[in-house]
């Protein structure tokens, strides 16, 4: 039953992740361009260049803000990772062979003493 729940959570997370793949790419690209614009603004010495880099930065910032639904995709990726880790850790098949006669010698000795 636990595997069914993990599968359903993983399926929903995968669908959300795939649905937000475009905004995630847009957010990443926007953040990279915003970083370049900030660096250009800091390095610029002429007022016109500062104004130009500032304008580019504001336009890219407004464009990047429109891709905030990508945060749902990032959260879905984290949930998918957690489901993957729990799926592999909770195996119903035991990997170690348990010896049914593990305590046999001690129990036999207890019986012989009585």
CNS distance restraints for C-alpha pairs under 8 A (distance, minus, plus):
assign (resid   1 and name CA) (resid   5 and name CA) 6.56 0.50 0.50
assign (resid   2 and name CA) (resid   6 and name CA) 6.25 0.50 0.50
assign (resid   3 and name CA) (resid   7 and name CA) 5.96 0.50 0.50
assign (resid   3 and name CA) (resid  87 and name CA) 7.08 0.50 0.50
assign (resid   4 and name CA) (resid   8 and name CA) 6.20 0.50 0.50
assign (resid   5 and name CA) (resid   9 and name CA) 6.17 0.50 0.50
assign (resid   6 and name CA) (resid  10 and name CA) 5.95 0.50 0.50
assign (resid   6 and name CA) (resid  83 and name CA) 6.08 0.50 0.50
assign (resid   6 and name CA) (resid  87 and name CA) 7.04 0.50 0.50
assign (resid   7 and name CA) (resid  11 and name CA) 5.98 0.50 0.50
assign (resid   7 and name CA) (resid  83 and name CA) 7.98 0.50 0.50
assign (resid   8 and name CA) (resid  12 and name CA) 6.22 0.50 0.50
assign (resid   9 and name CA) (resid  13 and name CA) 6.12 0.50 0.50
assign (resid   9 and name CA) (resid  80 and name CA) 7.92 0.50 0.50
assign (resid   9 and name CA) (resid  83 and name CA) 7.48 0.50 0.50
assign (resid  10 and name CA) (resid  14 and name CA) 6.00 0.50 0.50
assign (resid  10 and name CA) (resid  79 and name CA) 7.40 0.50 0.50
assign (resid  10 and name CA) (resid  80 and name CA) 5.46 0.50 0.50
assign (resid  10 and name CA) (resid  83 and name CA) 6.11 0.50 0.50
assign (resid  10 and name CA) (resid  84 and name CA) 7.93 0.50 0.50
assign (resid  11 and name CA) (resid  15 and name CA) 6.23 0.50 0.50
assign (resid  12 and name CA) (resid  16 and name CA) 6.22 0.50 0.50
assign (resid  13 and name CA) (resid  17 and name CA) 6.01 0.50 0.50
assign (resid  13 and name CA) (resid  76 and name CA) 4.77 0.50 0.50
assign (resid  13 and name CA) (resid  77 and name CA) 6.93 0.50 0.50
assign (resid  13 and name CA) (resid  79 and name CA) 6.53 0.50 0.50
assign (resid  13 and name CA) (resid  80 and name CA) 5.84 0.50 0.50
assign (resid  14 and name CA) (resid  18 and name CA) 6.12 0.50 0.50
assign (resid  14 and name CA) (resid  76 and name CA) 6.94 0.50 0.50
assign (resid  14 and name CA) (resid  77 and name CA) 7.50 0.50 0.50
assign (resid  14 and name CA) (resid  80 and name CA) 6.80 0.50 0.50
assign (resid  15 and name CA) (resid  19 and name CA) 6.04 0.50 0.50
assign (resid  16 and name CA) (resid  20 and name CA) 6.19 0.50 0.50
assign (resid  16 and name CA) (resid  72 and name CA) 7.35 0.50 0.50
assign (resid  16 and name CA) (resid  73 and name CA) 6.02 0.50 0.50
assign (resid  16 and name CA) (resid  76 and name CA) 6.27 0.50 0.50
assign (resid  17 and name CA) (resid  21 and name CA) 6.12 0.50 0.50
assign (resid  17 and name CA) (resid  72 and name CA) 7.64 0.50 0.50
assign (resid  17 and name CA) (resid  73 and name CA) 4.53 0.50 0.50
assign (resid  17 and name CA) (resid  74 and name CA) 7.27 0.50 0.50
assign (resid  17 and name CA) (resid  76 and name CA) 5.57 0.50 0.50
assign (resid  17 and name CA) (resid  77 and name CA) 6.24 0.50 0.50
assign (resid  18 and name CA) (resid  73 and name CA) 7.64 0.50 0.50
assign (resid  19 and name CA) (resid  73 and name CA) 7.67 0.50 0.50
assign (resid  20 and name CA) (resid  24 and name CA) 6.11 0.50 0.50
assign (resid  20 and name CA) (resid  69 and name CA) 7.11 0.50 0.50
assign (resid  20 and name CA) (resid  70 and name CA) 5.59 0.50 0.50
assign (resid  20 and name CA) (resid  72 and name CA) 7.29 0.50 0.50
assign (resid  20 and name CA) (resid  73 and name CA) 5.16 0.50 0.50
assign (resid  21 and name CA) (resid  25 and name CA) 6.33 0.50 0.50
assign (resid  21 and name CA) (resid  70 and name CA) 7.38 0.50 0.50
assign (resid  21 and name CA) (resid  73 and name CA) 6.95 0.50 0.50
assign (resid  22 and name CA) (resid  26 and name CA) 6.24 0.50 0.50
assign (resid  23 and name CA) (resid  27 and name CA) 5.93 0.50 0.50
assign (resid  23 and name CA) (resid  67 and name CA) 5.11 0.50 0.50
assign (resid  23 and name CA) (resid  68 and name CA) 7.48 0.50 0.50
assign (resid  23 and name CA) (resid  69 and name CA) 6.75 0.50 0.50
assign (resid  23 and name CA) (resid  70 and name CA) 5.04 0.50 0.50
assign (resid  24 and name CA) (resid  28 and name CA) 6.16 0.50 0.50
assign (resid  24 and name CA) (resid  67 and name CA) 7.12 0.50 0.50
assign (resid  24 and name CA) (resid  70 and name CA) 4.64 0.50 0.50
assign (resid  24 and name CA) (resid  71 and name CA) 7.60 0.50 0.50
assign (resid  24 and name CA) (resid  73 and name CA) 6.94 0.50 0.50
assign (resid  24 and name CA) (resid  74 and name CA) 7.70 0.50 0.50
assign (resid  25 and name CA) (resid  29 and name CA) 6.07 0.50 0.50
assign (resid  26 and name CA) (resid  30 and name CA) 5.91 0.50 0.50
assign (resid  26 and name CA) (resid  64 and name CA) 7.13 0.50 0.50
assign (resid  26 and name CA) (resid  67 and name CA) 6.40 0.50 0.50
assign (resid  27 and name CA) (resid  31 and name CA) 6.08 0.50 0.50
assign (resid  27 and name CA) (resid  64 and name CA) 5.51 0.50 0.50
assign (resid  27 and name CA) (resid  65 and name CA) 7.93 0.50 0.50
assign (resid  27 and name CA) (resid  67 and name CA) 5.46 0.50 0.50
assign (resid  27 and name CA) (resid  68 and name CA) 7.21 0.50 0.50
assign (resid  27 and name CA) (resid  70 and name CA) 6.89 0.50 0.50
assign (resid  28 and name CA) (resid  32 and name CA) 6.30 0.50 0.50
assign (resid  29 and name CA) (resid  33 and name CA) 6.25 0.50 0.50
assign (resid  30 and name CA) (resid  34 and name CA) 5.97 0.50 0.50
assign (resid  30 and name CA) (resid  60 and name CA) 6.19 0.50 0.50
assign (resid  30 and name CA) (resid  61 and name CA) 7.32 0.50 0.50
assign (resid  30 and name CA) (resid  63 and name CA) 7.16 0.50 0.50
assign (resid  30 and name CA) (resid  64 and name CA) 5.19 0.50 0.50
assign (resid  31 and name CA) (resid  35 and name CA) 6.10 0.50 0.50
assign (resid  31 and name CA) (resid  64 and name CA) 6.94 0.50 0.50
assign (resid  32 and name CA) (resid  36 and name CA) 6.36 0.50 0.50
assign (resid  33 and name CA) (resid  37 and name CA) 6.12 0.50 0.50
assign (resid  33 and name CA) (resid  60 and name CA) 7.11 0.50 0.50
assign (resid  34 and name CA) (resid  38 and name CA) 6.11 0.50 0.50
assign (resid  34 and name CA) (resid  57 and name CA) 5.64 0.50 0.50
assign (resid  34 and name CA) (resid  60 and name CA) 6.08 0.50 0.50
assign (resid  34 and name CA) (resid  61 and name CA) 6.65 0.50 0.50
assign (resid  35 and name CA) (resid  39 and name CA) 6.23 0.50 0.50
assign (resid  36 and name CA) (resid  40 and name CA) 6.09 0.50 0.50
assign (resid  37 and name CA) (resid  41 and name CA) 6.04 0.50 0.50
assign (resid  37 and name CA) (resid  53 and name CA) 5.59 0.50 0.50
assign (resid  37 and name CA) (resid  54 and name CA) 7.31 0.50 0.50
assign (resid  37 and name CA) (resid  56 and name CA) 6.61 0.50 0.50
assign (resid  37 and name CA) (resid  57 and name CA) 5.42 0.50 0.50
assign (resid  38 and name CA) (resid  42 and name CA) 6.23 0.50 0.50
assign (resid  38 and name CA) (resid  53 and name CA) 7.23 0.50 0.50
assign (resid  38 and name CA) (resid  54 and name CA) 7.65 0.50 0.50
assign (resid  38 and name CA) (resid  57 and name CA) 6.73 0.50 0.50
assign (resid  39 and name CA) (resid  43 and name CA) 6.20 0.50 0.50
assign (resid  40 and name CA) (resid  44 and name CA) 5.94 0.50 0.50
assign (resid  40 and name CA) (resid  50 and name CA) 7.88 0.50 0.50
assign (resid  40 and name CA) (resid  53 and name CA) 6.23 0.50 0.50
assign (resid  41 and name CA) (resid  49 and name CA) 7.36 0.50 0.50
assign (resid  41 and name CA) (resid  50 and name CA) 5.19 0.50 0.50
assign (resid  41 and name CA) (resid  53 and name CA) 5.10 0.50 0.50
assign (resid  41 and name CA) (resid  54 and name CA) 6.34 0.50 0.50
assign (resid  42 and name CA) (resid  50 and name CA) 7.78 0.50 0.50
assign (resid  44 and name CA) (resid  49 and name CA) 5.84 0.50 0.50
assign (resid  44 and name CA) (resid  50 and name CA) 5.63 0.50 0.50
assign (resid  45 and name CA) (resid  49 and name CA) 7.13 0.50 0.50
assign (resid  45 and name CA) (resid  50 and name CA) 6.99 0.50 0.50
assign (resid  46 and name CA) (resid  50 and name CA) 6.35 0.50 0.50
assign (resid  47 and name CA) (resid  51 and name CA) 6.07 0.50 0.50
assign (resid  48 and name CA) (resid  52 and name CA) 6.05 0.50 0.50
assign (resid  49 and name CA) (resid  53 and name CA) 6.05 0.50 0.50
assign (resid  50 and name CA) (resid  54 and name CA) 5.94 0.50 0.50
assign (resid  51 and name CA) (resid  55 and name CA) 6.05 0.50 0.50
assign (resid  52 and name CA) (resid  56 and name CA) 6.20 0.50 0.50
assign (resid  53 and name CA) (resid  57 and name CA) 5.99 0.50 0.50
assign (resid  54 and name CA) (resid  58 and name CA) 6.19 0.50 0.50
assign (resid  55 and name CA) (resid  59 and name CA) 6.23 0.50 0.50
assign (resid  56 and name CA) (resid  60 and name CA) 6.09 0.50 0.50
assign (resid  57 and name CA) (resid  61 and name CA) 5.93 0.50 0.50
assign (resid  58 and name CA) (resid  62 and name CA) 6.18 0.50 0.50
assign (resid  59 and name CA) (resid  63 and name CA) 6.26 0.50 0.50
assign (resid  60 and name CA) (resid  64 and name CA) 5.96 0.50 0.50
assign (resid  61 and name CA) (resid  65 and name CA) 6.14 0.50 0.50
assign (resid  62 and name CA) (resid  66 and name CA) 6.66 0.50 0.50
assign (resid  63 and name CA) (resid  67 and name CA) 7.15 0.50 0.50
assign (resid  64 and name CA) (resid  68 and name CA) 7.19 0.50 0.50
assign (resid  69 and name CA) (resid  73 and name CA) 7.25 0.50 0.50
assign (resid  70 and name CA) (resid  74 and name CA) 6.36 0.50 0.50
assign (resid  71 and name CA) (resid  75 and name CA) 6.16 0.50 0.50
assign (resid  72 and name CA) (resid  76 and name CA) 6.06 0.50 0.50
assign (resid  73 and name CA) (resid  77 and name CA) 6.16 0.50 0.50
assign (resid  74 and name CA) (resid  78 and name CA) 6.41 0.50 0.50
assign (resid  75 and name CA) (resid  79 and name CA) 6.23 0.50 0.50
assign (resid  76 and name CA) (resid  80 and name CA) 6.01 0.50 0.50
assign (resid  77 and name CA) (resid  81 and name CA) 6.21 0.50 0.50
assign (resid  78 and name CA) (resid  82 and name CA) 6.28 0.50 0.50
assign (resid  79 and name CA) (resid  83 and name CA) 6.14 0.50 0.50
assign (resid  80 and name CA) (resid  84 and name CA) 6.13 0.50 0.50
assign (resid  81 and name CA) (resid  85 and name CA) 6.26 0.50 0.50
assign (resid  82 and name CA) (resid  86 and name CA) 6.18 0.50 0.50
assign (resid  83 and name CA) (resid  87 and name CA) 5.89 0.50 0.50
assign (resid  84 and name CA) (resid  88 and name CA) 6.38 0.50 0.50
assign (resid  85 and name CA) (resid  89 and name CA) 6.23 0.50 0.50
assign (resid  86 and name CA) (resid  90 and name CA) 6.03 0.50 0.50
assign (resid  87 and name CA) (resid  91 and name CA) 7.27 0.50 0.50
assign (resid  98 and name CA) (resid 102 and name CA) 7.96 0.50 0.50
assign (resid 101 and name CA) (resid 105 and name CA) 7.96 0.50 0.50
assign (resid 103 and name CA) (resid 107 and name CA) 6.22 0.50 0.50
assign (resid 104 and name CA) (resid 108 and name CA) 5.96 0.50 0.50
assign (resid 105 and name CA) (resid 109 and name CA) 6.18 0.50 0.50
assign (resid 106 and name CA) (resid 110 and name CA) 6.25 0.50 0.50
assign (resid 107 and name CA) (resid 111 and name CA) 6.21 0.50 0.50
assign (resid 108 and name CA) (resid 112 and name CA) 6.25 0.50 0.50
assign (resid 109 and name CA) (resid 113 and name CA) 6.37 0.50 0.50
assign (resid 110 and name CA) (resid 114 and name CA) 6.82 0.50 0.50
